[in-house]
Every structure is written in structure tokens, then in C-alpha cells.
């Protein structure tokens, strides 16, 4: 009954954390749902009876005198209890290993060079039909200020979705992402040109007849030199010419490989997102400036913004949530395993009371005694590692298949998880081991 009450209290305390991690809004309603009370009563009786049957059966096999004199303690001889401890620690090691691998993978993703600068770029969404005109006004109004580095726009932004179409050149045709951009898009994002030139305001034909492609586009087409190649973009419907090749950059998350990208200017396609590249020193005052200017330029449209780096990081929000769930699960599993190990170690120490007393009488040191008592449990933790490591490797190898760019699973992560579990086990049993090692041997021998 006390365990059930403790479980309900823990459920209440941990439910907000679970809702946050799982993005759910679960509630515990105890009295308005009749079946809850029924299940609660059934579980209390079932678990109570089940947990009493095995000890009762074991104890009934031995004479009462032997039990009183501690000549044999049946529970300590049971391989079932040791097997359960091994399984619990195996699960803990499995979850700790998964947590380490997932954490390393997420750190790896965030440390990768995306091929463009993500900060500090403020994105202002605007879906008006006159978006190109408003963008030009924003550029004129903002560029004189020292904290504004650049102003540009595009129909979408990295990590914000994209449209695909077919691109045909000669007999070759490929699927490609197509992005309507503004003249200063490359400078704003720091995307370098590998070959050719950027769009120019001094060349009117660039608005309809010119495109810029990335390296992946040229490679997919099999071009050694892409400049001057004629390409028909299906979505546009007319022939264009490649005037520049940019270095590859990640327009989507690192779950996917970099694919072909074509950039173009089209005065009839809106730019739904304005990009304001700012200096990092005075972000608060710069945002206040943007707010003021925005209300002057577009008084009937609310000032809404977000930072591009934060938006891009949200592409891994699901992965981070799973990593947190596994992390908290590993902590809970370790705690449960430690409770079981603590109880089992107490029984083992009780069984070996006479042995400990004799060893101390013949001169065994406290350190030797602690080492001897700890070794019995160490082998079970080693077996738990042997079981947990292959399972963790298979599961994590499958999880990493979701990423085009991923870490290699290194042996040191498994060794670290095993070492953590072993240290936790040693700390758990150390209280009993030290107490037994320093006890008066006369008290131990009195039981015989």
C-alpha cells in the first residue's frame, strides 16, 4: 500500500515533466473514473500476494532453528534475485549508452558547418502581394544604420521548407529545389561563389534569363564546367542560363544529404521572408530599431520576427526530446536498480557474517574485506554490460540511419556507460561492505 501511495506521488510530481517532453497534456483524474479505483485495488492485492508467495515457499523448506541461527538464508542463495539485478543494471547501461550516443550526435549536428552564416540574422515574415516593394523600402531605410549589416529576402529560408521542380538540360533531367531570392541573398548568408558571378542589378536579363546553381546541381548533371549551360526550369517554363555556381550549403536539416539547388530572380514571385543581418553587439537596441521602422513602413502589419539560428535548431527538436526522454529514463532505471542492489547486498552480507568474522580473526584487512565483498557483485555488472552493449549498438545504429551526417559509434562510449554503472553499483554496496568489514568479529561469531 505504501509503495502504491509513493507511486501516485511520484506520478503527480513527474507528470509535468513527462507532458513537457512528450508534448502532451495528460491529467490524472482519480475519482471521476471508476475503473481507476478498481485497478488500484487489483494491483495492490495482486502484487502483494505475488511478492509474498515466493519468500513463503522458500522459507517453508527450512527448519525454524536454522533460520533463527542464520545458518542458511534462502533468499541470498536465489539466482532469481541476482538475475533481476543483472537485468535492471543491463537496462540502465543500455539507456546510459543510448543517452551518450544521442548526445554526441546532437552536438555533432550543431557543430557542423552549414555552408552559410545563421547568426545573427533576423527573419521578418511578410506575405503581402507587394513584398518586393516593401523589401526595397526596408533596405533603403535600414542600411544607413551601423548595426545593420545587410538586408535581403527570399520566398523561403534554410530549414523553413522548400519547393521542388524538374530541371532539364539537353537529355538530362533532375529534381531540384528552386528558390526565388533577392540580389543580396548570397552576401547576407555568406554563401561563397565557386565559379561565375552573382546576380547584378545592372543586367536586366538576370531577372528572367539567369540562374545560379549549387555544386550538387552541377555534379548531378555531370558538368565539369556549368557556366553558360542552358537549363529549362519546369516551374518557370522557359530556358535560362547558368551564370554562377555556389558552394554547397544545407538548405534542409542534416537528416538529409545536400541536393541540387537553383536560385533565380523573378519579379513576379514574392519574397515572403526578409532577412536582416545585424551586428551581435547591440541586439536589443537593433530589434527596437527594426520594430520602429517596421511600424513606419507597414503600419497595418504586426512586427513578427525570429532568429534564423533558433529556427534551424528546431529541426532537431524531436531528436532532442527523445534524447531527454532516454536520459530521464536512464536515471530512473539506475535508481530502481540501486534499490534492488542495496537490498540484495544486505542479504548477502548477512549470509556471510560468520565468514567475515573468521577472516578478520585470521588477519584480513578492512580493504581486503571490502574488495572481497564487492567482487561478488562486480561479475553481475560485467554480465549486464555484455547483455546491454549489443542491444544499444543495434538500436543506436538504426537511429543514426535517420541522419545523412552522423558520428561513428565509438567503443569508449560503451566503456564509459559500463564504468558509470560499475561505480554506481560499488557506491550502492559500499555502505554494507564497509559496515561488515569494520564490525567486531566477536559479534559475527556469536551467531554460530
C-alpha positions as CSV (number, residue, x, y, z in Angstrom):
1,X,0.0,0.0,0.0
2,X,2.8,2.4,0.9
3,X,4.5,1.6,-2.4
4,X,1.3,2.4,-4.3
5,X,0.9,5.7,-2.5
6,X,4.6,6.5,-3.2
7,X,4.0,5.7,-6.9
8,X,1.0,8.0,-7.1
9,X,3.0,10.8,-5.5
10,X,5.9,10.3,-8.0
11,X,3.4,10.2,-10.9
12,X,2.0,13.5,-9.8
13,X,5.4,15.1,-9.4
14,X,6.8,13.8,-12.7
15,X,3.7,14.2,-14.9
16,X,4.5,17.9,-15.8
17,X,8.0,16.8,-16.9
18,X,6.5,14.0,-19.0
19,X,4.0,16.3,-20.6
20,X,6.8,18.7,-21.5
21,X,9.0,16.0,-23.0
22,X,6.2,14.2,-24.9
23,X,4.4,17.4,-25.8
24,X,1.1,16.0,-24.3
25,X,-1.4,17.3,-21.8
26,X,-2.2,14.2,-19.8
27,X,-4.0,14.5,-16.5
28,X,-4.5,12.1,-13.6
29,X,-8.2,12.0,-12.6
30,X,-8.5,9.6,-9.7
31,X,-12.1,9.9,-8.6
32,X,-14.1,10.8,-11.7
33,X,-13.1,7.5,-13.4
34,X,-14.4,4.5,-11.6
35,X,-12.1,2.0,-13.2
36,X,-9.0,3.7,-11.7
37,X,-10.1,2.7,-8.2
38,X,-10.8,-0.8,-9.3
39,X,-7.4,-1.2,-11.0
40,X,-5.7,0.3,-8.0
41,X,-7.3,-2.3,-5.6
42,X,-6.5,-5.1,-8.0
43,X,-2.8,-4.1,-8.4
44,X,-2.3,-3.7,-4.7
45,X,-3.7,-7.2,-3.9
46,X,-2.1,-8.9,-6.9
47,X,1.4,-7.5,-6.4
48,X,1.2,-8.0,-2.6
49,X,0.2,-11.7,-2.9
50,X,2.7,-12.4,-5.7
51,X,5.6,-10.8,-3.8
52,X,4.7,-12.9,-0.8
53,X,4.4,-16.3,-2.4
54,X,8.0,-16.9,-3.4
55,X,9.6,-15.9,0.0
56,X,6.9,-18.0,1.8
57,X,7.7,-21.1,-0.3
58,X,11.4,-20.7,0.2
59,X,11.2,-20.2,3.9
60,X,8.9,-23.1,4.4
61,X,11.6,-25.5,3.3
62,X,14.0,-24.8,6.2
63,X,13.7,-25.6,9.9
64,X,12.9,-22.6,12.1
65,X,16.1,-23.2,14.2
66,X,18.3,-22.8,11.1
67,X,16.6,-19.5,10.2
68,X,16.9,-18.1,13.8
69,X,20.6,-19.0,13.9
70,X,21.2,-17.7,10.4
71,X,22.8,-20.9,9.3
72,X,21.1,-20.6,5.9
73,X,19.3,-17.6,4.4
74,X,17.4,-18.9,1.4
75,X,16.8,-15.6,-0.3
76,X,20.6,-15.0,-0.6
77,X,21.0,-18.2,-2.5
78,X,18.4,-17.4,-5.0
79,X,19.7,-16.8,-8.5
80,X,16.4,-15.2,-9.4
81,X,17.2,-12.1,-7.3
82,X,20.7,-11.8,-8.8
83,X,19.3,-12.2,-12.3
84,X,16.8,-9.5,-11.7
85,X,19.6,-7.2,-10.6
86,X,21.6,-8.0,-13.6
87,X,18.6,-7.3,-15.9
88,X,17.9,-4.0,-14.1
89,X,21.6,-2.9,-14.5
90,X,21.6,-4.1,-18.1
91,X,18.7,-1.8,-18.8
92,X,20.4,1.0,-17.0
93,X,23.6,0.5,-19.0
94,X,21.6,0.3,-22.2
95,X,19.9,3.6,-21.6
96,X,23.1,5.3,-20.4
97,X,24.9,4.2,-23.6
98,X,22.0,5.4,-25.8
99,X,22.0,8.8,-23.9
100,X,25.7,9.2,-24.6
101,X,25.4,8.4,-28.3
102,X,22.4,10.6,-28.8
103,X,24.0,13.5,-27.0
104,X,27.2,13.2,-29.1
105,X,25.2,13.0,-32.3
106,X,23.2,16.2,-31.5
107,X,26.4,18.0,-30.5
108,X,27.9,16.9,-33.8
109,X,25.0,18.2,-35.8
110,X,25.2,21.6,-34.1
111,X,28.9,21.9,-34.7
112,X,28.7,21.2,-38.4
113,X,29.5,23.9,-41.0
114,X,26.2,24.6,-42.7
115,X,27.8,26.5,-45.6
116,X,26.1,29.7,-44.5
117,X,26.0,32.0,-41.6
118,X,23.0,31.6,-39.3
119,X,23.6,34.3,-36.8
120,X,22.7,36.9,-36.2
121,X,20.1,37.0,-38.9
122,X,16.6,38.3,-38.1
123,X,13.8,36.9,-40.2
124,X,10.7,39.1,-40.8
125,X,7.8,37.2,-42.4
126,X,5.7,39.2,-44.8
127,X,3.1,37.7,-47.1
128,X,1.8,40.8,-48.8
129,X,1.5,40.9,-52.6
130,X,3.8,43.9,-52.6
131,X,6.6,42.1,-50.7
132,X,9.4,43.0,-53.1
133,X,8.5,46.7,-52.9
134,X,8.4,46.6,-49.1
135,X,11.7,44.8,-49.0
136,X,13.3,47.5,-51.1
137,X,11.9,50.2,-48.8
138,X,13.3,48.3,-45.8
139,X,16.7,48.1,-47.4
140,X,16.7,51.8,-48.0
141,X,15.6,52.7,-44.5
142,X,17.8,50.3,-42.6
143,X,21.1,50.1,-44.4
144,X,22.3,53.6,-43.2
145,X,22.4,52.3,-39.6
146,X,25.7,51.0,-38.4
147,X,24.2,47.9,-36.6
148,X,22.6,46.7,-39.9
149,X,25.0,44.6,-41.9
150,X,22.8,43.6,-44.8
151,X,19.2,43.3,-45.9
152,X,17.8,40.7,-48.3
153,X,14.9,38.4,-48.9
154,X,13.6,35.1,-50.4
155,X,10.5,33.1,-50.7
156,X,11.7,30.8,-48.0
157,X,14.6,30.3,-45.7
158,X,17.0,27.5,-44.7
159,X,15.1,25.0,-42.6
160,X,11.8,26.6,-43.5
161,X,10.5,24.3,-46.2
162,X,11.1,24.4,-50.0
163,X,9.6,23.5,-53.3
164,X,11.0,21.1,-55.9
165,X,10.7,21.1,-59.7
166,X,12.5,19.4,-62.6
167,X,15.4,21.0,-64.4
168,X,16.3,19.8,-67.9
169,X,19.5,20.4,-69.9
170,X,19.8,18.5,-73.2
171,X,18.9,14.9,-72.5
172,X,19.5,15.2,-68.7
173,X,16.8,16.0,-66.2
174,X,17.0,16.1,-62.4
175,X,14.8,17.1,-59.5
176,X,15.9,20.3,-57.8
177,X,15.0,22.7,-55.0
178,X,14.1,26.1,-56.5
179,X,14.3,29.3,-54.5
180,X,13.3,32.8,-55.5
181,X,15.8,35.2,-53.9
182,X,16.8,38.8,-53.8
183,X,20.0,40.4,-55.1
184,X,21.8,40.4,-51.8
185,X,20.9,36.9,-50.6
186,X,24.4,35.5,-51.1
187,X,26.1,38.3,-49.2
188,X,23.6,38.2,-46.4
189,X,24.1,34.5,-45.8
190,X,27.8,34.5,-46.5
191,X,27.4,31.9,-49.3
192,X,30.6,31.8,-51.4
193,X,30.7,31.6,-55.2
194,X,32.7,28.7,-56.6
195,X,32.5,29.9,-60.1
196,X,30.9,32.7,-62.2
197,X,29.1,35.7,-60.8
198,X,26.2,36.8,-58.6
199,X,23.0,38.4,-59.9
200,X,23.5,42.1,-60.9
201,X,21.1,45.0,-60.8
202,X,23.0,46.4,-63.9
203,X,22.0,43.4,-66.0
204,X,18.2,43.4,-66.6
205,X,18.1,40.0,-68.2
206,X,19.2,38.4,-64.9
207,X,15.7,38.8,-63.6
208,X,14.3,36.2,-66.1
209,X,17.1,34.5,-68.0
210,X,19.8,33.8,-65.4
211,X,20.1,31.2,-62.6
212,X,22.7,30.3,-60.1
213,X,23.1,26.6,-59.1
214,X,25.0,24.8,-56.4
215,X,27.8,22.3,-56.7
216,X,25.4,19.4,-56.1
217,X,23.3,20.5,-59.1
218,X,26.4,20.6,-61.4
219,X,27.6,17.2,-60.1
220,X,24.2,15.6,-60.6
221,X,24.2,16.9,-64.2
222,X,27.7,15.6,-64.7
223,X,29.1,19.0,-65.6
224,X,32.8,19.8,-65.2
225,X,32.1,23.4,-66.1
226,X,28.5,24.7,-65.6
227,X,28.8,28.3,-66.7
228,X,26.8,29.1,-69.8
229,X,24.8,25.9,-69.7
230,X,21.2,26.2,-70.9
231,X,18.6,24.9,-68.4
232,X,14.8,24.8,-68.6
233,X,13.3,25.0,-65.1
234,X,9.9,23.3,-65.4
235,X,8.3,25.6,-62.8
236,X,9.4,28.7,-64.8
237,X,8.7,27.3,-68.2
238,X,11.4,28.9,-70.2
239,X,15.1,28.5,-70.9
240,X,17.7,30.0,-68.6
241,X,21.4,30.2,-68.4
242,X,23.8,29.3,-65.6
243,X,25.7,32.4,-64.6
244,X,27.2,31.2,-61.3
245,X,27.9,28.1,-59.2
246,X,27.8,28.5,-55.4
247,X,29.3,26.2,-52.8
248,X,27.0,23.7,-51.3
249,X,25.1,24.7,-48.2
250,X,22.5,22.9,-46.1
251,X,19.0,24.2,-47.0
252,X,17.5,21.4,-45.0
253,X,18.5,19.7,-41.8
254,X,21.4,17.3,-41.6
255,X,18.9,14.4,-41.7
256,X,19.3,14.7,-45.5
257,X,22.1,15.0,-47.9
258,X,22.7,18.3,-49.8
259,X,20.7,18.1,-53.0
260,X,20.5,20.2,-56.2
261,X,19.5,23.9,-55.6
262,X,18.7,26.5,-58.2
263,X,18.4,30.2,-57.3
264,X,16.7,32.7,-59.5
265,X,15.3,36.2,-59.7
266,X,11.7,36.6,-60.9
267,X,9.9,39.9,-60.3
268,X,6.5,38.2,-60.4
269,X,7.3,35.8,-57.5
270,X,7.0,37.3,-54.0
271,X,9.6,37.3,-51.3
272,X,7.8,36.1,-48.2
273,X,10.7,36.4,-45.8
274,X,13.0,39.4,-45.2
275,X,16.5,38.8,-43.8
276,X,18.1,41.4,-41.7
277,X,21.7,40.6,-40.8
278,X,22.7,42.6,-37.7
279,X,25.8,43.1,-35.6
280,X,25.8,40.9,-32.4
281,X,26.9,43.7,-30.0
282,X,23.6,45.6,-29.7
283,X,20.8,43.1,-30.4
284,X,18.2,44.6,-28.1
285,X,18.6,48.1,-29.4
286,X,18.7,46.8,-33.0
287,X,15.4,44.9,-32.5
288,X,13.9,48.1,-31.1
289,X,15.0,49.9,-34.3
290,X,13.5,47.3,-36.5
291,X,10.3,47.4,-34.6
292,X,10.1,51.2,-35.0
293,X,10.9,51.2,-38.7
294,X,8.6,48.3,-39.4
295,X,5.6,50.2,-38.0
296,X,6.5,53.2,-40.1
297,X,6.8,51.1,-43.3
298,X,4.0,48.6,-42.8
299,X,1.7,50.2,-40.1
300,X,-1.1,47.7,-40.7
301,X,1.1,44.6,-40.3
302,X,2.3,43.4,-36.8
303,X,6.0,43.2,-36.2
304,X,6.9,39.5,-36.0
305,X,10.4,38.1,-36.1
306,X,12.6,35.2,-35.3
307,X,16.3,34.4,-35.4
308,X,17.4,32.1,-38.1
309,X,19.8,30.0,-35.9
310,X,17.0,29.3,-33.4
311,X,14.6,28.3,-36.2
312,X,17.2,25.9,-37.7
313,X,17.9,24.3,-34.3
314,X,14.2,23.4,-34.1
315,X,14.7,21.0,-36.9
316,X,16.3,18.7,-34.3
317,X,13.7,19.4,-31.6
318,X,12.2,15.9,-31.9
319,X,15.7,14.3,-31.6
320,X,16.4,16.4,-28.6
321,X,13.1,15.4,-27.0
322,X,13.9,11.7,-27.5
323,X,17.4,12.2,-26.1
324,X,15.9,13.8,-22.9
325,X,13.3,11.0,-22.6
326,X,16.1,8.4,-22.7
327,X,18.2,10.4,-20.3
328,X,15.5,10.7,-17.7
329,X,14.6,7.0,-18.2
330,X,18.2,6.0,-17.6
331,X,18.2,8.0,-14.3
332,X,15.0,6.2,-13.2
333,X,16.4,2.8,-14.2
334,X,19.6,3.4,-12.3
335,X,17.7,4.4,-9.1
336,X,15.5,1.2,-9.3
337,X,18.5,-1.0,-9.9
338,X,20.3,0.6,-6.9
339,X,17.4,-0.1,-4.6
340,X,17.4,-3.7,-5.6
341,X,21.1,-4.0,-5.3
342,X,21.0,-2.3,-1.9
343,X,18.6,-4.9,-0.6
344,X,20.4,-7.8,-2.1
345,X,23.8,-6.7,-0.8
346,X,22.2,-6.5,2.7
347,X,21.1,-10.1,2.5
348,X,24.5,-11.3,1.1
349,X,26.3,-9.5,4.0
350,X,24.0,-11.2,6.5
351,X,24.7,-14.6,5.0
352,X,28.5,-14.1,5.1
353,X,28.6,-12.8,8.7
354,X,30.4,-15.9,10.0
355,X,32.9,-15.9,7.1
356,X,33.7,-12.2,7.6
357,X,34.3,-12.7,11.3
358,X,36.7,-15.6,10.7
359,X,38.6,-13.7,8.0
360,X,39.1,-10.8,10.4
361,X,40.3,-13.0,13.1
362,X,43.0,-14.5,10.9
363,X,44.2,-11.0,9.9
364,X,42.3,-9.8,6.8
365,X,42.4,-6.0,6.4
366,X,39.4,-3.8,6.0
367,X,40.4,-3.0,2.4
368,X,40.7,-6.7,1.5
369,X,37.3,-7.4,3.0
370,X,35.6,-4.6,1.1
371,X,37.3,-5.8,-2.1
372,X,36.2,-9.4,-1.5
373,X,32.6,-8.4,-0.8
374,X,32.4,-6.1,-3.8
375,X,33.8,-8.7,-6.3
376,X,30.7,-10.9,-6.0
377,X,28.6,-8.1,-7.5
378,X,31.1,-6.9,-10.0
379,X,30.8,-10.0,-12.1
380,X,27.0,-9.5,-12.3
381,X,27.5,-5.9,-13.6
382,X,30.0,-7.2,-16.1
383,X,27.4,-9.7,-17.4
384,X,24.9,-6.8,-17.5
385,X,27.3,-4.9,-19.8
386,X,27.7,-8.0,-22.1
387,X,24.0,-8.1,-22.5
388,X,23.4,-4.3,-22.8
389,X,26.1,-3.3,-25.3
390,X,25.0,-5.3,-28.3
391,X,21.4,-4.1,-27.8
392,X,22.5,-0.5,-27.5
393,X,24.6,-0.8,-30.6
394,X,21.9,-2.2,-32.8
395,X,19.3,0.3,-31.6
396,X,21.6,3.3,-32.0
397,X,22.9,2.2,-35.3
398,X,19.3,2.1,-36.6
399,X,18.5,5.5,-35.0
400,X,21.6,7.1,-36.7
401,X,20.3,5.9,-40.1
402,X,17.9,8.9,-39.8
403,X,20.8,11.2,-40.4
404,X,22.8,11.7,-43.6
405,X,25.6,13.2,-41.4
406,X,26.3,11.1,-38.3
407,X,29.0,10.2,-35.9
408,X,30.7,6.8,-35.7
409,X,29.7,4.7,-32.7
410,X,32.9,4.5,-30.6
411,X,33.8,1.8,-28.1
412,X,34.7,4.4,-25.5
413,X,31.1,5.4,-25.1
414,X,30.2,1.8,-24.2
415,X,33.1,1.6,-21.8
416,X,32.1,4.9,-20.2
417,X,28.5,3.7,-19.7
418,X,29.7,0.4,-18.1
419,X,32.2,2.2,-15.8
420,X,29.4,4.6,-14.6
421,X,27.2,1.6,-13.8
422,X,30.0,-0.2,-12.1
423,X,30.8,2.9,-9.9
424,X,27.2,3.3,-9.0
425,X,27.0,-0.3,-8.0
426,X,30.1,-0.1,-5.9
427,X,28.8,3.0,-4.2
428,X,25.5,1.3,-3.5
429,X,27.0,-1.7,-1.8
430,X,29.9,0.2,-0.1
431,X,27.8,1.1,2.9
432,X,27.1,-2.6,3.7
433,X,30.6,-3.7,2.7
434,X,32.3,-1.2,5.0
435,X,30.0,-1.9,7.9
436,X,30.6,-5.6,7.6
437,X,34.4,-5.1,7.2
438,X,34.8,-3.0,10.3
439,X,32.4,-4.9,12.5
440,X,33.6,-6.6,15.6
441,X,34.4,-10.3,14.7
442,X,33.2,-11.5,18.1
443,X,29.7,-10.2,17.2
444,X,29.8,-12.1,13.9
445,X,30.9,-15.4,15.5
446,X,28.1,-15.2,18.2
447,X,25.6,-16.4,15.5
448,X,27.2,-19.9,15.5
